[in-house]
Amino acid sequence: MKKLVQKIVVSAIMAGFGISTAVAADACQDCFKKRWIYFNGNITLPADYAALQTLIVQARKEGFNGIALNSGGDGSFTSLAGLPQNKYNLIIENTKKLVALASQNNIELIPVAGGPEVPAALNSNLVEALPTNTVFTVEGSTGRVKDLTNKIPDGGFDTTAGWGMDTVVTVDKSEGHTRAPAIKLTPSDGTIKLPNGEPNYNSRLVKNLKLPAHKSYKLSFWLKASPGYVTSDLFIQILDVASGAPAYKNGLGWALGSNGEWEAKSNRELFAENSSDWKKYELIFNTGNFTNLNLWFSNQTKGDPATFALIDDVELYEIGLPKLVDRASITTVVTGNGIQYAKGQDYAIDSINGKLNIPKGSRIASGQDVTVSWHQSGVNLAGRWNTPSTACTDGYFYWQNTLHRNLFQLFGNKFGEGNTNKYFMPYDDIRVMNWDKSCATGNNAADYLASTVNKVRSNIVANNKSVEILTWNQMFDPHVNARANYWQVNGSLVPSSVKLDSNIVVVNSAGGGRTAMADDKIRAASLNFFARRGHKQVAALYHDNRDSVKNWIEIISDPMTPALDGVMYTSWVYNKEDRLQGYKELEEVARLLRDNLPGKWPARQP
């Protein structure tokens, strides 16, 4: 009774000072502290902005108390680091309005920002870049790539002996680009089955490539499709044979223009615009550490078997110097005959045209071979956007600190007295990393990544004592991405000597929206792994599959499962026509949590 009187008195005092009792003292004392929703959108777009306003009000009713806000596209928070652009002021204006609305509804907005791509977005020379070696032959005043052989000599499909293909893939002898034949990829009708009995709609063409490590190549191919073929279903992968790790995986690829810059549209967009006529497409990739690769042309989506795509004249050539990156820690070096040549005096680099210009008086003679050791930008090896920056420069931490400081002006201390500010840094699915040898961690990618995130956190906390840092689990989780071979990451991500700072809250999405027993084992193992390392954790559940929430509930209910700091309703649906589509089941998910985890979720509000 005495405690009850004390609570009433404290509430009265807080009300007198205008402090929300809902924020200051949650009536649900044993509830998850973090009951969040993940929102991925662009707050400068009217539809996204309006959807988030609606979601804030709905979140309060369903018992949520926070929304992790990831604003991307041309409304990205990254621009707040110091790159004002057309929507800079609108980002600030809309953020202030959203923060005010959220505060009124006792909903905390948590900025999701500060991922590893931020510095490179502000200074492209900080991007991760892969070491590459190319031999040039000099003739007169010009040096060009020496190896001019096509690495896929049977790409015209006069013979398919060197190719592998699924049974639905055929050779079309009636129509080719320059002449028959061409390869015909027909979507499967679902008759192919995996050993476990689940349908597998594979329609794939594969070519094994034995290539040297650390080489840059241009792949070209011609495509055409029948009426009705779903062009977005066709994609290319270049995978390491031993590990399955991608050297290249980016839809149908993205070509460089004649000016040395990326084309405005991807190959997939161009194919969709006109697939009825033969058209040539190109992409560039780097072998990285790989030497035995499989090139796949794939359609793995169920489709109309009466439709098809045609592929012809596939070619692969070594190229030199595309998207060259040169900075203090990764300079370009030209050597030959035991001499390291001097830039300017002995040669000049023309990266757009992939050649060396040899001035008068150069020590490089006509007819001589030279080796150019250079670095190729990691952009477009795994995606057009969000390629990470190297953390081997002070610039990385300068831009990260600047971004957080400016975001703090918008979000900091806005959600009730005594509330710890939160900052969600999305270090997830980093597919190109740890190529700058100037970092002390060398080839150990796990130590490199943990050291990077720990330093960012340390710098932020030094400037703002009352801040809690969160990040995703994937890159630090041996049950997910933290493995020996992951995409174009240099070195192993298996957790090593440098541990992620235990003060960082791990947002755990292990298992995604899957519901198999194997996925539950991964979830349990992942939760226990981070708990042993002293991390608080938030379970990122739902993933656009309500049934998977029941799996999470079973795991959370298990007395052997470490206590959670919270849960986060996580949707990845982005429907331009209905921006709230991914949140249609918010009420039902809240009900499931409330009914099945007694005392962990508050009652629904009117």
Number of C-alpha atoms within 10 A of each C-alpha: 6 6 8 9 10 11 13 11 12 14 18 14 13 14 12 10 9 10 16 19 17 15 19 16 12 13 12 15 12 12 19 20 19 19 26 26 26 19 25 19 24 21 28 24 16 10 17 21 19 15 19 23 16 12 19 26 17 17 25 18 18 22 22 28 24 23 25 22 23 21 23 17 13 17 22 18 27 27 20 20 22 13 11 11 12 10 14 19 13 15 21 19 14 15 23 15 12 19 22 18 17 25 19 14 19 23 25 30 28 22 24 23 25 24 21 27 25 26 26 20 21 19 14 15 17 24 29 27 27 28 25 21 21 21 21 24 20 22 14 15 15 16 26 21 22 17 14 11 11 14 18 17 13 17 23 22 22 13 11 15 8 13 14 14 19 16 13 18 20 17 19 16 14 9 15 23 20 12 13 16 21 26 26 25 29 26 28 25 18 15 11 17 12 11 8 6 8 10 14 17 20 26 26 23 22 18 19 18 18 12 15 14 16 21 22 24 19 18 20 18 19 20 22 23 23 16 12 13 22 19 22 14 16 21 19 19 22 24 23 23 16 12 13 14 21 25 26 24 20 20 20 24 26 25 22 18 12 10 10 16 12 16 13 12 11 21 21 19 16 16 22 15 10 13 20 16 13 19 16 17 20 20 21 22 25 23 25 22 18 22 16 16 23 20 20 19 20 21 25 16 18 16 19 14 14 13 17 25 23 23 28 26 22 21 19 21 18 22 24 29 27 24 20 23 23 16 11 8 12 18 11 20 14 21 16 15 11 7 11 13 18 14 14 12 14 19 22 16 17 15 16 17 15 18 21 24 17 24 16 12 10 16 15 24 16 15 12 14 20 25 18 20 18 23 26 25 24 26 21 21 24 23 17 15 11 18 26 25 28 25 26 21 16 9 17 23 20 14 21 23 19 16 21 26 17 15 21 18 12 16 21 23 16 17 23 18 11 10 15 14 22 22 25 23 22 19 21 15 14 22 22 27 26 29 24 22 13 14 15 11 16 15 18 21 24 28 23 22 25 20 18 19 21 18 15 20 22 15 14 22 14 10 12 15 11 15 19 17 20 23 23 23 28 21 24 25 21 18 19 17 20 19 18 19 19 23 24 25 25 23 21 18 25 20 21 13 10 15 15 22 18 15 15 21 22 26 24 23 22 25 25 19 22 19 17 11 11 10 17 20 15 16 24 19 17 22 28 17 16 21 18 10 13 15 21 20 25 27 24 27 28 26 21 21 16 18 14 20 24 18 22 23 15 13 18 18 15 12 8 10 16 19 17 17 18 18 23 23 25 25 21 14 17 15 10 11 8 12 17 20 15 18 22 10 16 21 15 13 20 22 18 16 19 19 13 14 15 12 15 18 24 23 16 15 10 6
